[in-house]
Amino acid sequence: MQKQELSMLSLARKAGKLVLGFDKVADGVKDGSVKGLFYSADLSEKSKKELCFIGEKNQIQPIELQVTMEEIFHVCGKRSGVIALTDEGFAKKIASVSVKSR
């Protein structure tokens, strides 16, 4: 399933619907453009806690992906543990794939 998550992230990046990096994602959550909030399996506890706080404050539940920051780098070209999708379809698909892989 991990491969499917990476494949969907790659498609979202090519479609211009992917936001990478904590600050950009946080801004997107606050302005309402983010439809799905995700984080890598190796994200630090501190960053996870901050992301969950921002998500909770804006009624978006962050979902852990079963991929590492290094794998995200190879697919998206940027090393990041915090990912947002601005398209509801992509967000739902990655969330469903992520839940099935657990």
N, C-alpha and C positions, 0 to 999 in steps of 0.2 A: 504493500500500500504506500510505502514511503516514496516509491518511484512515481506513483500517481500524484501525490502531493507536489512533488518537484515539477512534474509535467504541467500541472495546472498553474503553478506559480510562473513557469516559463511562458505559458500562453497569456496569462494576465499581464505579464511584463510587456510582451510584444503588443498587446492591445492597449497599453498605456493605462491600465487600471490598477497598477501595483504601486504602493508607497513603501519605501524602506527607510529605516532609521527612526530612532525614538522620537526626536524632536518633530520631524515632519509628520509622523503618525499621530503624535499628540495634537498637533495643530489641526490635522484632518478630522480627528475625533471631535475636537472642540467646535469646528466650523460645520460639522454635520455631513461632510463628504464621505466619511468612512462607513462602509456597510458591513465589513468583517474585520475583526482584530485578531491577529495570530502572533505567536512567539515560538522561537526555536526551543528544542529540547535542552539545549545547553545554555540558555539565558541565565544570567546571575539572579539570585534570589531577590536582591535589592531592586533590580530592574523589573522583575516579575511583579513585585509588590507595588511599585509605582504604576506599572501598566494596568494592573487590576484596579487600582484606585481611580485612575483616569477613566477606565472603561465603566466601572460601577457608577461613577458620577454622571456619565453620559448614557447610561442604559445599554452598553455594549459589553457582552461577555467575552473576554479574551480566551482563545482556544490554543492549547499547546499542539504544535505539529511534531511529528516524529522524525524530524530532520535537524541537522546541526547547522550552525552558522557557516561552516565551511562548505557544506552541500548547497546552501542558499547562494553563497558566493559563486560557486561553479555554474549555477543555473542563471542567476540574475546579474552577475558582474559586480555585486557589492556585498561585502561582508556585513550582515545585519542579523540581529536576533529578534527584531520587532518588525512586523509586517502588517500592512493594512491593504484592504481591497476596496476600491471605490465603486465596484460593480456588484450588485446584489446577487446576480447569477453565479459569478465566480466565487463569491464569498460563501454562498450556500453549498456549492459543489465541493469546495475544499473542506468546509466544516463537516460535510457528510463523509467524505473520504477519510478525514482525520479521526472521526468518531469510530468508524468501522475498523481502523487499524489498531485499535486498543484492545 
